[in-house]
Amino acid sequence: MSEVKKIATRESYGNALVELGNKHEDVVVLDADLAAATKTGTFKKAFPERHIDCGIAECNMIGVAAGIATTGKVPFASSFAMFAAGRAFEQVRNSVGYPKLNVKIGATHAGISVGEDGATHQCNEDIALMRTIPGMVVINPSDDVEAKAAVEAAYEHVGPVYLRFGRLAVPVINDKPDYKFELGKGVVLREGKDVTIVATGLPVSNCLEAAEKLAADGIDAKVINIHTIKPLDEELIAEAAKETGKIVTVEEHSVIGGLGSAVCDVVAEKAPAKVLKIGINDTYGESGPAVELVKKYGLDADSIYEKVKAFC
């Protein structure tokens, strides 16, 4: 069996920006002294005149991006999720969200898979923060194919967009001829009748693996990939809740305010069902190898399998 191709979605982001820059002269990329890590350096090499390094001043970077957006250009402001969503939250809210400016925020190094950088850099709160900003689109792609499609979709969408990318290389699962990315639409990766696993970002591939393990135990799990957390595909979630009666959400993010909370809102209102939220349980991360942390915090395939099995 051939080895599964793995690519970090931050790499996909950098490559997608170059593709976008080749097609659209109005694309401008900003970074906060992290171009090598966020991979915007790839864009800088191709289009140095359209790349602005704002230094270690993320709040100012968002303000600069807002100003650029008022000129009709499309800025992609990039930094680690902890700084783009956390440190610069007030500027994102008031300088981008409130005036509904066409700014795209490329947040890399999200979640605990940042690894050895530790709790201060492992942002497990960004989806919750960005969801609260009126009009903000929130996208968390699961692999290379989806990440590139998300960048293109973010450009096409007029208005603020938050794009979440990871540091750890993840399996490419969407390299299929019929794959289609549509903002606000979930993707059914596997049909099932006993339980629905709704996942986003890094754990999506692990959920597919867990579903195969569950099948061996006679549990038929439906798997849905939610790349757009806001606006959420409420219709798909409600239908799945009615079909299976049990929902398990999986995210590399706090169980407070992220995908799980968004799904619970829909289920409570439209299709009451039991829900189990798998994610970071009201705790900070810690320093360590990314793969080990994913396992410790219960986001690997075996852990997801065990939790879903017990839930069923």
Secondary structure in CASP SS format (residue, H / E / C, confidence):
PFRMAT SS
TARGET T0000
AUTHOR 0000-0000-0000
METHOD secondary structure of the structure
MODEL  1
M C 1.00
S C 1.00
E C 1.00
V C 1.00
K C 1.00
K E 1.00
I E 1.00
A E 1.00
T H 1.00
R H 1.00
E H 1.00
S H 1.00
Y H 1.00
G H 1.00
N H 1.00
A H 1.00
L H 1.00
V H 1.00
E H 1.00
L H 1.00
G H 1.00
N H 1.00
K H 1.00
H C 1.00
E C 1.00
D C 1.00
V E 1.00
V E 1.00
V E 1.00
L E 1.00
D E 1.00
A C 1.00
D C 1.00
L C 1.00
A H 1.00
A H 1.00
A H 1.00
T H 1.00
K C 1.00
T C 1.00
G H 1.00
T H 1.00
F H 1.00
K H 1.00
K H 1.00
A H 1.00
F C 1.00
P H 1.00
E H 1.00
R H 1.00
H E 1.00
I E 1.00
D E 1.00
C C 1.00
G C 1.00
I C 1.00
A C 1.00
E H 1.00
C H 1.00
N H 1.00
M H 1.00
I H 1.00
G H 1.00
V H 1.00
A H 1.00
A H 1.00
G H 1.00
I H 1.00
A H 1.00
T C 1.00
T C 1.00
G C 1.00
K C 1.00
V E 1.00
P E 1.00
F E 1.00
A E 1.00
S E 1.00
S E 1.00
F E 1.00
A H 1.00
M H 1.00
F H 1.00
A H 1.00
A H 1.00
G H 1.00
R H 1.00
A C 1.00
F H 1.00
E H 1.00
Q H 1.00
V H 1.00
R H 1.00
N H 1.00
S H 1.00
V H 1.00
G H 1.00
Y C 1.00
P C 1.00
K C 1.00
L C 1.00
N C 1.00
V C 1.00
K E 1.00
I E 1.00
G E 1.00
A E 1.00
T E 1.00
H C 1.00
A E 1.00
G C 1.00
I H 1.00
S H 1.00
V H 1.00
G H 1.00
E H 1.00
D H 1.00
G C 1.00
A C 1.00
T C 1.00
H C 1.00
Q C 1.00
C E 1.00
N C 1.00
E C 1.00
D H 1.00
I H 1.00
A H 1.00
L H 1.00
M H 1.00
R H 1.00
T C 1.00
I C 1.00
P C 1.00
G C 1.00
M C 1.00
V E 1.00
V E 1.00
I E 1.00
N C 1.00
P C 1.00
S C 1.00
D C 1.00
D H 1.00
V H 1.00
E H 1.00
A H 1.00
K H 1.00
A H 1.00
A H 1.00
V H 1.00
E H 1.00
A H 1.00
A H 1.00
Y H 1.00
E H 1.00
H C 1.00
V C 1.00
G C 1.00
P C 1.00
V E 1.00
Y E 1.00
L E 1.00
R E 1.00
F C 1.00
G C 1.00
R C 1.00
L C 1.00
A E 1.00
V E 1.00
P E 1.00
V C 1.00
I C 1.00
N C 1.00
D C 1.00
K C 1.00
P C 1.00
D C 1.00
Y C 1.00
K C 1.00
F C 1.00
E C 1.00
L C 1.00
G C 1.00
K C 1.00
G C 1.00
V E 1.00
V E 1.00
L E 1.00
R E 1.00
E C 1.00
G C 1.00
K C 1.00
D C 1.00
V E 1.00
T E 1.00
I E 1.00
V E 1.00
A E 1.00
T C 1.00
G C 1.00
L C 1.00
P C 1.00
V H 1.00
S H 1.00
N H 1.00
C H 1.00
L H 1.00
E H 1.00
A H 1.00
A H 1.00
E H 1.00
K H 1.00
L H 1.00
A H 1.00
A H 1.00
D C 1.00
G C 1.00
I C 1.00
D C 1.00
A E 1.00
K E 1.00
V E 1.00
I E 1.00
N E 1.00
I C 1.00
H C 1.00
T E 1.00
I E 1.00
K E 1.00
P C 1.00
L C 1.00
D C 1.00
E H 1.00
E H 1.00
L H 1.00
I H 1.00
A H 1.00
E H 1.00
A H 1.00
A H 1.00
K H 1.00
E H 1.00
T H 1.00
G C 1.00
K E 1.00
I E 1.00
V E 1.00
T E 1.00
V E 1.00
E E 1.00
E E 1.00
H E 1.00
S E 1.00
V C 1.00
I C 1.00
G C 1.00
G C 1.00
L H 1.00
G H 1.00
S H 1.00
A H 1.00
V H 1.00
C H 1.00
D H 1.00
V H 1.00
V H 1.00
A H 1.00
E H 1.00
K H 1.00
A C 1.00
P C 1.00
A C 1.00
K E 1.00
V E 1.00
L E 1.00
K E 1.00
I E 1.00
G E 1.00
I E 1.00
N C 1.00
D C 1.00
T C 1.00
Y C 1.00
G C 1.00
E C 1.00
S C 1.00
G C 1.00
P C 1.00
A H 1.00
V H 1.00
E H 1.00
L H 1.00
V H 1.00
K H 1.00
K H 1.00
Y C 1.00
G C 1.00
L C 1.00
D C 1.00
A H 1.00
D H 1.00
S H 1.00
I H 1.00
Y H 1.00
E H 1.00
K H 1.00
V H 1.00
K H 1.00
A H 1.00
F H 1.00
C C 1.00
END
